[in-house]
């Protein structure tokens, strides 16, 4: 991955703390993200993406420690997920009861990933918390891999863009159920 500037990351973190929706490169596509505990930001993200709240959202983090407060973890789940992280594998894990419905949707679980993409990782590390991460595209449209297309697609949306190179995955990350081990996507 090419070098990315700490200045860009710190500027994006300021935007996140102010309640903004941001777009940033991930392992396979550009992602849309926000502070997961900021309801107004999450609702703005869902509106921009045209995604129903019932589907829930994914959180990315720079470490498992950032995700622990959101998850109902046992040793079997930890043993299953940790060999795949950091990396391009998303796990659906039982959520703590306090986790907001705008994150879990109609589910009692939460989709999470410890990212290894340098920009996404540094965003989470500098923010000190997980971020919402959903593909940067209107629902039902293909995911976006280039900042030029991102700018065109979301020209009228209030999004702070962190430009960078997406990872080399050919498609969005795999998603597995952490309890059963079954692949969901």
C-alpha positions in Angstrom: 0.0 0.0 0.0 1.3 3.5 -0.8 2.0 6.0 1.9 -0.9 7.9 3.3 -0.6 11.1 5.3 -1.3 11.4 9.0 -2.7 14.9 8.3 -5.4 13.3 6.1 -6.2 10.8 8.9 -6.4 13.5 11.6 -8.6 15.7 9.5 -11.0 12.8 8.9 -11.0 12.0 12.6 -12.0 15.7 13.3 -14.8 15.2 10.8 -16.0 12.0 12.5 -16.0 13.7 16.0 -18.1 16.5 14.5 -20.7 13.9 13.3 -19.7 13.7 9.6 -20.1 10.8 7.3 -16.8 10.0 5.6 -15.7 7.9 2.6 -12.4 6.0 2.8 -10.6 3.1 1.1 -10.9 -0.4 2.5 -9.6 -3.8 1.5 -11.8 -4.1 -1.7 -13.9 -0.9 -2.1 -14.5 2.5 -0.8 -16.4 2.5 2.4 -18.9 4.9 4.0 -18.3 5.4 7.7 -19.2 7.4 10.8 -19.1 7.3 14.5 -21.1 4.2 15.4 -22.5 5.8 18.5 -23.7 8.9 16.8 -27.3 8.2 15.9 -27.6 11.3 13.6 -24.5 10.4 11.7 -25.6 6.8 11.3 -29.0 7.9 10.1 -27.4 10.3 7.6 -25.2 7.5 6.3 -28.2 5.2 5.9 -30.0 8.0 4.0 -27.0 8.6 1.7 -26.7 4.9 1.0 -30.5 4.4 0.8 -30.1 1.4 3.1 -32.9 0.2 5.3 -32.1 0.3 9.0 -33.3 -3.3 9.4 -30.3 -4.7 7.6 -27.8 -3.4 10.2 -24.3 -2.1 9.6 -20.7 -3.4 9.8 -18.1 -2.0 12.2 -14.4 -2.0 11.4 -11.7 -1.6 14.0 -7.9 -1.4 14.4 -8.0 -4.2 17.1 -10.3 -6.7 18.7 -10.0 -4.6 21.9 -11.9 -1.7 20.2 -14.8 -4.2 19.4 -15.0 -6.0 22.7 -17.5 -3.6 24.3 -20.0 -4.2 21.5 -19.8 -8.0 21.5 -20.9 -11.0 23.6 -17.7 -13.0 23.2 -16.8 -16.4 24.6 -13.5 -18.3 24.1 -14.8 -20.4 21.3 -15.7 -17.3 19.3 -12.4 -15.7 20.1 -10.5 -18.8 19.0 -12.5 -18.9 15.7 -12.1 -15.2 14.7 -8.6 -14.2 15.9 -6.6 -16.2 13.3 -8.4 -14.2 10.5 -7.6 -10.8 11.9 -6.4 -8.3 11.0 -7.6 -9.2 7.6 -10.5 -9.1 5.1 -12.9 -11.3 7.0 -16.0 -10.0 8.6 -17.6 -12.0 11.4 -21.2 -11.8 12.6 -21.0 -12.0 16.4 -23.7 -11.8 19.1 -24.0 -8.2 20.2 -24.2 -6.8 23.7 -27.8 -5.8 24.6 -27.0 -2.1 24.7 -25.8 -1.9 21.1 -28.1 0.5 19.2 -30.6 -0.9 16.6 -29.1 1.4 13.9 -26.1 -0.9 14.1 -27.7 -4.3 14.6 -30.8 -3.7 12.6 -33.4 -6.5 13.1 -30.6 -8.8 14.4 -29.2 -9.6 17.8 -25.7 -9.8 16.3 -23.3 -7.4 14.9 -21.0 -7.7 11.8 -17.4 -6.7 12.7 -13.9 -6.8 11.2 -10.4 -5.9 12.3 -9.1 -4.2 9.2 -5.6 -4.5 7.8 -6.0 -1.7 5.2 -3.6 1.0 6.3 -6.0 3.9 5.8 -9.0 2.3 7.4 -6.8 0.9 10.3 -5.2 4.3 11.0 -8.7 6.0 10.9 -9.9 3.6 13.7 -6.6 3.8 15.6 -6.6 7.6 15.6 -10.4 7.8 16.3 -9.9 5.4 19.2 -13.0 3.5 18.3 -14.5 1.3 15.7 -16.2 2.9 12.7 -19.3 2.1 10.8 -18.1 0.6 7.4 -20.5 -0.1 4.6 -19.7 -0.1 0.9 -19.8 3.4 -0.7 -22.6 2.9 -3.1 -26.3 3.4 -3.2 -28.1 0.2 -2.2 -28.5 -2.2 -5.2 -25.7 -0.4 -7.2 -22.2 -1.8 -7.6 -19.6 -1.0 -4.9 -17.2 1.8 -5.8 -13.4 1.3 -6.1 -12.3 4.6 -7.5 -12.4 8.1 -6.0 -13.5 9.6 -9.3 -16.6 7.5 -9.4 -17.2 8.2 -5.7 -17.1 11.9 -6.3 -19.6 11.6 -9.2 -22.0 9.2 -7.4 -22.1 11.3 -4.2 -21.7 14.8 -5.7 -24.8 16.1 -3.8 -24.1 14.3 -0.5 -22.4 15.8 2.5 -19.4 13.4 2.7 -15.8 14.0 3.7 -13.6 11.9 1.4 -10.3 10.4 2.4 -8.7 9.6 -0.9 -6.5 6.6 -1.2 -6.0 3.3 -2.9 -8.4 0.5 -2.2 -6.9 -2.9 -1.4 -6.5 -5.6 -4.0 -9.4 -7.9 -3.1 -11.5 -8.6 -6.2 -14.8 -8.4 -4.2 -16.1 -7.3 -0.9 -14.9 -9.1 2.2 -16.2 -12.5 3.1 -18.8 -12.6 6.0 -19.0 -15.6 8.4 -21.2 -16.4 11.3 -18.9 -16.6 14.4 -21.2 -19.1 16.3 -21.6 -21.7 13.5 -18.6 -20.9 11.3 -20.9 -20.8 8.3 -20.1 -18.5 5.4 -22.9 -15.9 4.8 -21.3 -14.0 1.9 
